[in-house]
Every structure is written in structure tokens, then in C-alpha cells.
Amino acid sequence: MKNESRLHRRLLVSGLAFVAWAGIAAAQTARVAWPHVASRLEPKEFGTQDDTVTVISALSFSGVGRGNLSPSFGAHTCEGCGAEYYATLSLPAGAIIDSIGVNNTTDADAVMGAAIWERDRSGATTFLYGFSFPPHGWDTDFAGPLGILVPDHVDKELVIQVEQATSPDFQFFAWVEIHWHRTVSPPPASPSFTDVPTTDLGYQYIEALKASGITGGCGNGTTFCPDASLTRRQMAIFLAKALGLHWPN
């Protein structure tokens, strides 16, 4: 009876060890489903203006799963756990997303990743882009150029997702940064001013000023006087309207 009890204990310990080993092996092979970024890619400038960088801290994400916050303001999973984090991405209409970067540290290939989603008023979601990270110490992985246009915000929203697959070790991320630039709307087919035809080099930009209410043209409003001199008074009006200058009394 004594030998039989010892045998049962040994079988039980061996079984638990096998289960633990199998769990670790499965966790080590777990991978985020998105394509793996091949190498670090620094974001470059796009268009005629510099990129604007919008940073979303890990503190701003809502977690789904067993996610925790680190003392250095990063988010991490527990050992043997996975988690998903979501945050709203707010960009002005007409912005183009050039690249996305995630500051993170991970010891496993593709165990962490990030994605941009769009949700509409019916609850349908559209996957816009996603990528996973290679193993490294604290650093920021970039993916791009993306060229994702944000045309407007009518009945839709953008959401950033950070996913940490099940892993036997802690995996961390600290923030997501979105690099984007503004664009000028395409011009209409028909000109608003008789002296600025569609072939004029400034046609798109003059039409943009007209559509946004920055200028109403000159004279009776049917002409723009594109070659006339600009007074300091007119410059002040243009800039104040374009920038929406306002301050409290």
C-alpha cells in the first residue's frame, strides 16, 4: 500500500509537470495573427509639411483580459496571461496616417502587436492595418508608410488595439504614436471665381480658402484677383480665419 501511494504521487507530479510544460510550450508558440514587421522603419516626412505625432499613453487604454500597469506607466500582462487593450484615435478630418509606432519591450517574436480599426454606426468593424513586433528591450517599432486617409468623422470612429498573446513572461508596452499630416481637399470641377480657372496653379488652394470661408474673393465676390497685392489687413483676416484665433475676455 505504501509503495502504491508513492507511485500515485509520482504519477501525479509527473502529470502536473507535463501539463505545465505543455502550457509553456503552447504559450511560447502563440503568435499575434498580424504580419511580422521585418525591421525597424523610421517614419519620414510626407507631403509639404512635417508630420504631426499623436501619442496615446498606455494609461489611456482600456484593457480586456488580465492586463496590469507597471511602475513606469507601461501596461503588461501577468505571467501566463494574454490581454487586449483599446483606445480611441482622434485625428482631424482630412488627415493621412503615415506611420504607427509602439514603444514596447518583449522577449518573444510576434507575441505582441498593434492594429488600427474603424467602427461605423451599425457596429461593423473594418481592419485598416496591423503589425507585430520582434523581440527586443525597450524601443519603439514603426510600420509605414501607410497612407490611410481619414476623410471625415460622420458615423464612424477610429480605434487603436494593442494585443499581447499568452506568454509565460511579462510583455510590456508604454505608448502608441501615430504620425500623420494634413491635406488640402481636392478642388471642385467648376471654378468659384471667373479669374481662377481650373488650369491655374493655385486653383486647388484658392478653392480651399473659398470653401472654408477664409476668403470670399474681391469686388462682388465673383473674382479672386489672384495677382493683386495683399495688404497687411487682408493678411490678418486670412490668418485669423484660418487659425480660428480666439481668447477669453
N, C-alpha and C positions, 0 to 999 in steps of 0.2 A: 504493500500500500504506500510505503514511504517513497519507494523508487518510482511508483506510478505518479505520485503527486509531483515529484521533481520533474518527471518527463512532461507532465501537463504544463508546469511553469515554464520549462524551456521552450515548449512549442508556442506558448502564449507570447513570450518575449520575442521569439523569432518572428512570429506573425506580426507583432506590432512594429518591429524593426523593418520588416518588408513593406508594410503599409506606409511607414514614414518615408522610407527610401523611394517608394513609388510616387508618393505625393511630391517629394522634392524633384524627382526626375520629370514629372509632368509639369511642375511649375517652371523648371528650367527650360522646357521646350515650348512654353506658352509664348505666343508672339502676337503683337498687335497686327491686325489684318492689313493695315495700310502699307504702301510701298516703302521700302527702306531707303532713306537718303544716303547716297553713295559717299558723299564727302561734304565737309563744311563749305557753305557757299555764302560769302558776304554779300549783303544787299547793296546794290549800286543805285545811283540816281537815275530817275526816269523822267523823260519829258524835259520841259524848260525850267522846271523848278525843283528844288530839293524835296526829298521825301519828308513827310511828317511821320513821327513814330508815336503810336498809341500803345502804352504799356498797361497790361492788366495783371495786377498782382495776384499771386496765389490766394491771398487773403480775400479777394473779390469773388472767388469761385465757390459755387455750391457743390458739395460732394455727394456722390451716390455710391454707397459702399462703405468700407471701413477706412476712410481717409482721415488723416490727422495733420495738425500743424506742427512744424518744427520750431525750436527756439529762434532760428534765423529767419522766420517768417516764410519758410517754404512749406509745401504740402507733401505728405508722404503716406504710403500705405503701411499697414502693420506687416510683420513677418508672416509670410504665407497667405497674404491677402491681396486682393486687387481692388481698384477703385476707379470711378469716373468722375470728372469734375466739369462743370458747365458755367459759362459766364456770358453775359450779353456783350456784343461788339457794336459800339456806336460810332459810326462814321458819317460824314456829311454826304448828302445825295450828290452823285456825280464823281465820287472818289473812285480811284482804281487801286486795288490792293496789289502791291508789288511783291512783297515777300512776308513771310511769317517766321518768327524766331521764338524758341523756347529755351529759357535758361533752366538747366537740369543737371543732375548727376545720376548715372545709372551704371550698374555693373554687368548688365546683360544686354545682348543685342536685340533690338526691336521689342523690348519689354515695355517701352513707353512710347507714346505717340500723341500727336495733336491733329485736330481737324477743324475746318470751318463748315458750318451748316447754315442753311436758310430754312426758316419755317414760315408758312403762309397762314392765312386766317382760317383755313379749313383744317389745320393741324398737320398738313403734309410737310415732310421734311425733304430737302434736297442736299445731297452731299456735294460740296464745292471743291474741297481739296483736303488731303490729309497726308501725313508722313510720320515715320517712326525714327527713333534715334539710335545711334551706335553707342557702345559703352564708353564712358569717359568720366573724369572728375567734373567739378562744377565748371560749366561752359555753356555757351548758347549755340544751338543748332539752328541754321537758317535753311529755308527752302524758297526757291523762286528763280526767275521772275514768274509771277502767277498771272498778272493781267486780269484780275477779277474786278469787273465793273459793278459798282453799287448805284444803279440808275435812280432809284427813289426808295422811299420807305412806306409806300402805300400797301397796307395789308400784309406786311412781311417784317421779319426781323432776322438778324444775323447772330449766330451763337458759336462760341469757341468751346470745343471739347478737348480735354486732356485725359487720356486713358492710361492707366497703369495696370498691366496684366498681372495675374497672380505670380508672385515671386517669393522665394524663401528669404530674400533680403529686403531691406528698406530701399525704396526708389524715391527720388525727390525731384520736384520742380519748384521754381521760385516765381516765375512770371512768364507771360506770353507777350511778345511785342509784334505789332502789326505795322509794317512800313507801307505808306500809301501816299498818293499825290492827287491833287485836284485836276480836273479837266474843264475845258470850255465846251459848252454844248454845241452840237453841230448846228450850222445855220439853216434857216428855212429855205424853201425852194424859191420863194419870191422875195425880193428886197423890200425893206420897210422905207428906205429913202431913195428918192429918184437919182441922187448923185453918188450912190454907193451900189454899183451893180454887183452881181454875183461873181464877176471876174476880178473885183478889187481885192488886193492883198489883205486889206483889213476887214473884208466883208464879215467873216465869222465873228470877229471880236466886236465890231460895231453893232452887229445884230444882238450879241450877248448883252451889251450895255443897254440896248433898247429894251430887250425882253425883261431884264432885271430891274428896269425903272431908273437906272442911273442917268440916262440921258433921254431927252425927248426930241433931239435934233435941234436945228436952228431955224430961224424965221417962223414959218407957220407950222413947223413940225414935219413937213414932207421932205425936207432936205437935212443933211447932216453937216455940210460944209467941211468935208474931210481935210481940206488943205488950208483952212483958216487957222490963224494963230490962236493959241489957248491962253486966256488970261488967268491970273492967279485966282480970281473969283471963280471962274469956271472949274479950275483945278480943285479948289476947295469943295465945291459942290460934288464933283465926281468922287473925290476920295471919301467925303463924309457919307455919301450914299452907299458907296461900295463897301466900306468898312462898318457901316451901321454905328457910327460914333454916338455914344450916349454915356452920360454920367449922372449920378444922383445930385439933386439940388443941395 
